[in-house]
């Protein structure tokens, strides 16, 4: 798949909040997931299984979802970016709002990295 095709499929799944399906279908085996070094919520993970655990661990701490939205992808070369906003209650932080830019790199039809800016 091209970057455009990956981004289009990503967008289809993201609009349905199908984040683990995105990982299963579009992530490479050696994907990297990078959050800001000072993030109190997430860290760094490398490899599809580790990235999955990172997501599952965070989701297990969500007590309530108050709202979420994901913008359409903006594509440039082998990257695409999306804006994402979430309003959730999560242990031990309480209710938080995160407004972020999510940057993805595509190689050989798969997402090889995701990086979050918030």
Protein Blocks (a to p, Z undefined) as FASTA:
>chain_A
ZZklmmmmmmmmmmnopaklmmmmmpcfkbccdddfklckbccdedjklmmmmmmmmmmm
pmbdfbdcddddddehjaccddddddddddfkbpaddddddddddeehiafbdcddZZ
